[in-house]
């Protein structure tokens, strides 16, 4: 028996990788909905989904308020540092 050439070995490895990738990596839309499918689903089940969306919006609003408070605190700290720095510079002159 002849020993396989490098090209043959590479071709075999590429074939095996492609075969294994097809098993491991799912198709992009496999099990998912396309845009029109999602719109149809939401139109059919809108009343049932409304409480879920309402709760999600409440959670999002709480998250926004928390982010706004954090931003305001950071801005207040920056302003206080600027005032302190300006007062120090005035005192030095």
N, C-alpha and C positions, 0 to 999 in steps of 0.2 A: 504494500500500500504506500502510496505517495503521501508525503507530508503536505498538509494544506498550505497554500501560499499566504502571504500576508494579506493580499487583496481578498482572498476567499474568507479568511478569518474575520476581517473587518466587515465584509458583506454579511456574514452570519451573525456577527454581533449587532449590526444595525438592524437586521431582521428581528432578532430577539428583543432588542430595546423597543422597537416599534410595536411588537406584539404585547409586551408587558405594559407599555404606556397606554395602549388601547384598553387594557383591563383596569388600570389604576386611575387614569385621568378620565373623569366622566365628561360626557358631552356638555357643551356650554348650556343648552336649554333643557337638558334632561331633567325631568321632574319639576322644572320651573314653568312659569307662565310668561307668555309674550305680552307685550303691551296691550293689544286688543283683548287677549284672554283675561288679563287682569281687570280691565275696564268692565267687561261683561260680568265677571264674577262680582265686582263691587256693586254694579247696578242690581244684580239679582239678590245680593245678600247685604245690601246697605243698612237696612234696619238692624240686622243682627250684629253688624260690625260697629255701629254707632257708639255703643258704650265703650268698646275697646279704644276707638279713636279719641273719644272724649277724655278717657283716662290718660291716654298718651299725651294729649295736648296739655292736660293739667301738669303732668310730670315735666314736660318740656318748659312750661311757663315757670315752674319752680326752679328748674335748672337755669333759666335765663335770669331770674331774679337773683339767684345766688351769684352768678357771674357778674351781674351789674354791681352788686354789693362789693364783691372782691375788687372790681375795677375801681370803684369809688374810693375804697380804702387805700389802694395803691396810689391813686392820684392825690389823695389827701396827704399821704406820707411824702410823696415827691414835693408837693407844695410846701410842706413843713420844712423839709430839708433845704429847699431853695431859700425860704425865709431866714432860716438859721444861718445859712452860708452868707446871705446878703448882710445880715446883722454883724457877722464876724468881720466881713470886709469893711463895713462902715466903721467898726470899732478900731480897726488897724490904721485907718487913715486919719 
